[in-house]
Amino acid sequence: MNDKYIITVIAVMAIVTILLRFLPFIIFNHGEQLPRWISYLGKVLPPAIMSMLLVYCLRNINLLEGNHGFPELICIGVAMLMHNWKRNTLLSIGVST
């Protein structure tokens, strides 16, 4: 690949990323209340995404071979306890990792 192609791809990705980051502020920055469906998605999507990531991370675990699965289950338990105790996502992820 040539350098011009790589620079063009990086520039397009940067522009799209910037637009996606600023678009909600442009659309919803009129001093009015958010639509109900946006508020609903804000409440529902984070737990749904975390659940999907949990299933993805644990999809290949076989509890019947060696000690596989038990460290993962211990870390899940620690993350749940930490999150219920402190309500800090970064702390619970960091401690369980």
BATORDO-914491 format. One line per field, with one value per residue: residue number from 1; x, y, z of N, C-alpha, C, O, CB in turn. Coordinates in steps of 0.001 Angstrom, whole numbers. Each point is the difference from the previous one (the first is absolute). Glycine has a CB too. Layout:
N
pos	NUM  ...
nu	X  ...
nv	Y  ...
nw	Z  ...
cau	X  ...
cav	Y  ...
caw	Z  ...
cu	X  ...
cv	Y  ...
cw	Z  ...
ou	X  ...
ov	Y  ...
ow	Z  ...
cbu	X  ...
cbv	Y  ...
cbw	Z  ...
***
This chain:
97
pos	1  2  3  4  5  6  7  8  9  10  11  12  13  14  15  16  17  18  19  20  21  22  23  24  25  26  27  28  29  30  31  32  33  34  35  36  37  38  39  40  41  42  43  44  45  46  47  48  49  50  51  52  53  54  55  56  57  58  59  60  61  62  63  64  65  66  67  68  69  70  71  72  73  74  75  76  77  78  79  80  81  82  83  84  85  86  87  88  89  90  91  92  93  94  95  96  97
nu	836  1316  627  -2760  -1351  848  -1198  -2865  -329  629  -2139  -2382  596  -57  -2857  -1391  1063  -1179  -2891  -239  718  -2229  -2687  -804  814  -1804  -2609  -87  1009  -3623  894  -1637  65  2324  -2490  -1186  2214  2449  -955  -105  2990  986  -1212  1071  3083  1322  -1447  402  3118  302  -1540  1959  2604  -1110  -335  2938  1359  -1527  414  2230  -1246  695  -1403  1768  3032  1339  -1062  -2003  -1695  1614  1120  -2928  -1326  2069  -713  -3152  407  1727  -2178  -2293  1618  768  -2979  -1211  2299  -137  -2876  3267  -1118  2896  -440  -1068  2371  2212  -983  -328  3034
nv	-1178  2264  1159  394  -2414  1022  2904  -1088  -1758  2368  1960  -2023  -488  3132  460  -2329  1028  2874  -1045  -1770  2478  1971  -1934  475  3065  369  -1197  1517  3420  815  310  -3000  -1918  -1732  -372  -1263  -1144  1545  -1183  -2940  59  952  -2715  -2108  527  -584  -2757  -548  321  -1859  -2404  92  -236  -2582  -1575  729  -1264  -2868  -906  -1933  -729  -3244  611  -2557  1610  -176  1493  238  2050  1019  2707  583  -327  1972  2320  -226  411  2575  1417  -428  1243  2611  648  -276  2024  2433  61  -745  -1361  383  -1774  -2449  -23  93  -2440  -1972  532
nw	0  -1858  2750  -1616  1565  2832  -337  -865  2596  1961  -1313  340  3060  664  -1277  1611  2802  -365  -741  2583  1959  -1156  -455  3025  -314  -2632  1310  2749  -448  264  3433  -523  2333  -1525  -2019  2682  -2009  1559  2784  -1195  -899  2908  1284  -2176  -596  2817  287  -3141  241  2560  -1430  -2472  1822  1485  -2670  -974  2556  -190  -3402  1333  3269  -644  3232  -1349  7  3233  1854  -2981  1947  2488  -1241  -1091  2819  1446  -2033  463  3086  -324  -1810  2128  2382  -1506  -828  2946  1168  -1890  -1683  -1555  -3117  1053  2577  -1628  -2131  2226  1671  -2452  -1147
cau	-836  792  -207  -1153  -1192  -37  -340  -1410  -825  76  -736  -1439  -385  28  -1143  -1214  9  -309  -1415  -816  122  -629  -1352  -1043  -10  -576  -1423  -771  485  -892  -532  -1265  103  254  -1157  -115  660  1437  211  -187  1195  1089  -129  -72  1126  1226  -35  -96  1327  851  -427  482  1444  205  -262  1076  1240  -120  -584  834  482  -410  203  395  1418  964  -554  -611  -1328  -71  511  -931  -1167  424  123  -1355  -543  686  -485  -1366  50  588  -919  -1103  495  486  -683  1016  264  1441  561  -382  721  1419  241  -279  1016
cav	1178  1222  896  863  -779  -146  1306  252  -851  535  1268  -295  -568  1079  878  -719  -88  1330  263  -828  504  1305  2  119  1346  889  -299  137  1106  1136  391  -675  -1339  -1083  -864  -1114  -1207  167  -264  -1441  -679  291  -858  -1423  -499  -402  -1374  -951  -134  -727  -1403  -578  -190  -1108  -1242  -157  -377  -1314  -945  -1183  -540  -1369  -211  -1376  -203  686  1054  1005  436  438  1374  924  126  760  1405  525  231  1156  1198  270  488  1339  963  210  688  1348  582  605  -986  -175  -689  -1410  -667  -50  -940  -1368  -396
caw	0  -19  1139  -247  351  1459  558  -322  860  1357  21  -55  1294  990  -251  404  1458  537  -266  876  1366  140  -541  1041  570  -1004  -153  1236  813  -189  1286  261  588  -946  -265  941  -507  221  1427  191  -510  923  1175  -341  -793  713  513  -1115  -612  945  -26  -1246  156  932  -739  -979  682  632  -953  -243  1269  286  1435  267  -300  861  842  -866  391  1392  156  -627  868  1178  -416  -197  1342  592  -704  447  1380  13  -599  929  1183  -273  -1165  -850  -1038  -215  1167  -7  -1087  343  1094  -458  -985
cu	882  -398  -1231  -1300  -152  -394  -1461  -923  -9  -776  -1506  -475  -31  -1204  -1298  -82  -367  -1474  -906  55  -782  -1457  -1088  -71  -599  -1510  -790  436  -858  -639  -1328  253  255  -1282  3  739  1517  332  -133  1228  1205  -43  158  1275  1258  -69  -86  1361  942  -366  502  1510  321  -210  1105  1288  -56  -478  800  513  -574  332  520  1471  863  -662  -640  -1407  -67  630  -937  -1222  327  89  -1362  -630  618  -489  -1408  -17  548  -971  -1194  443  314  -720  968  441  1494  661  -338  688  1470  309  -219  1013  1261
cv	1243  918  882  -706  -106  1324  337  -815  533  1312  -231  -569  1083  918  -674  -99  1335  330  -811  475  1296  35  43  1396  1007  -199  370  1174  1252  443  -651  -1392  -1046  -770  -1211  -1230  107  -266  -1487  -775  239  -850  -1477  -516  -349  -1388  -1047  -230  -762  -1480  -698  -247  -1148  -1340  -261  -483  -1418  -1088  -1287  -651  -1392  -285  -1392  -274  835  1023  1101  314  520  1374  1044  223  786  1487  638  310  1212  1289  362  556  1425  1032  262  797  1475  717  761  -1053  -242  -718  -1480  -778  -163  -1020  -1431  -473  -424
cw	0  1151  -175  382  1516  654  -261  894  1428  105  -19  1327  1086  -167  440  1517  632  -216  912  1450  199  -454  1084  617  -969  -88  1241  873  -215  1301  340  554  -1097  -279  931  -481  144  1471  299  -474  905  1257  -333  -672  802  631  -1115  -641  928  48  -1259  62  942  -696  -1009  669  564  -959  -163  1283  203  1461  332  -265  942  899  -833  476  1417  213  -603  881  1272  -348  -247  1351  671  -652  451  1419  81  -557  917  1227  -293  -1138  -902  -1016  -187  1158  -19  -1112  366  1080  -475  -1036  714
ou	1095  -1047  -670  -905  -1100  -823  -670  -1004  -1056  -691  -733  -1061  -887  -613  -844  -1076  -792  -656  -999  -980  -617  -720  -948  -1089  -644  -749  -1077  -295  524  -939  -599  1123  -483  -869  1053  559  667  994  761  477  836  1039  504  408  616  945  556  348  767  882  448  476  956  801  429  690  1032  -322  -598  948  -1202  1169  442  476  -57  -1067  -238  -772  -712  -601  -162  -456  -826  -442  -197  -620  -702  -238  -306  -726  -543  -110  -463  -806  -460  94  -320  636  437  899  863  365  579  988  776  213  980
ov	23  -169  331  623  173  13  562  525  60  228  657  389  -11  390  638  182  41  520  516  -147  195  929  770  479  961  974  584  -5  1073  795  322  -503  124  -96  -452  -731  -1021  -659  -548  -899  -889  -277  -768  -1134  -1023  -771  -1092  -1133  -846  -852  -1145  -1030  -740  -920  -1142  -866  -663  -1101  -1037  -784  -225  -96  -231  -1096  1229  -238  1097  -894  968  810  1090  1132  772  847  1175  1049  795  991  1174  953  844  1106  1136  709  891  1223  1077  -991  -1149  -815  -834  -1161  -1067  -727  -890  -1202  -371
ow	562  624  979  555  524  916  866  483  630  993  738  489  853  993  629  572  941  903  501  730  1047  365  -149  317  420  -93  -116  1195  -297  -32  1026  -37  -1126  867  450  819  167  306  797  693  166  599  819  252  -300  -171  126  -332  -459  105  56  -478  -230  163  -168  -539  100  448  -286  -52  -141  375  1125  297  -32  567  506  346  266  706  549  159  485  776  310  176  626  690  208  283  714  528  105  602  714  -98  -504  358  -80  -206  271  191  -207  -104  348  -156  -646
cbu	-2929  1279  3127  2162  1323  2592  3035  1647  1577  2935  2647  1221  1891  3119  2068  1126  2530  3022  1577  1374  2864  2954  1841  1411  2654  2910  1668  -40  1804  506  1777  -2225  -1067  3236  -1061  -2750  -2560  -867  -1627  -2959  -1726  -1025  -1998  -2868  -1520  -571  -1650  -2706  -1120  -629  -2482  -2330  -631  -1539  -2898  -1727  -681  -145  -340  -287  1394  -793  -2251  -2772  -502  2787  1961  2156  -181  651  2474  1254  -36  1721  2413  373  299  2265  1737  -102  850  2384  1174  -223  1392  2072  -1770  141  -2550  -891  -1038  -2553  -2188  -831  -1474  -2632  -1937
cbv	-1269  -24  -342  511  -1473  -1814  187  -33  -2046  -1328  446  -808  -2201  -499  416  -1494  -1834  228  -9  -1773  -1268  43  -2032  -2894  -1543  -1015  -2425  -2433  -2028  -1578  1793  1818  574  -80  1200  1620  673  2352  2836  1189  1123  2574  2473  1403  2385  3161  1973  1867  2996  2945  1744  2195  3164  2385  1468  2676  3064  2274  2983  1811  2544  -647  1859  447  -1700  -110  -1611  100  -2604  -3198  -2014  -1874  -2943  -2852  -1707  -2369  -3226  -2413  -1756  -2782  -3200  -2120  -1901  -2846  -3073  -1999  -902  2573  1837  2878  2945  1809  2025  3101  2633  1592  1946
cbw	649  -3115  -598  -2411  -2665  -1033  -1191  -2848  -2081  -685  -1908  -2961  -1539  -944  -2562  -2716  -1075  -1348  -2865  -2267  -899  -681  -1796  167  932  -1191  -1440  -1276  182  -2272  -1323  -1794  3014  -51  -2853  -106  -1785  -2191  -245  -970  -2492  -1478  170  -490  -1524  611  1931  -81  -802  1248  1285  -765  -202  1734  463  -862  455  1677  -883  -2101  1120  -2797  -720  -854  -2382  -2302  1217  -2283  -1842  -26  -592  -2409  -1393  100  -1325  -2316  -432  -194  -2183  -1774  58  -773  -2388  -1399  110  927  1863  1504  -1043  -1165  1040  779  -1477  -532  1327  606  -1052
***
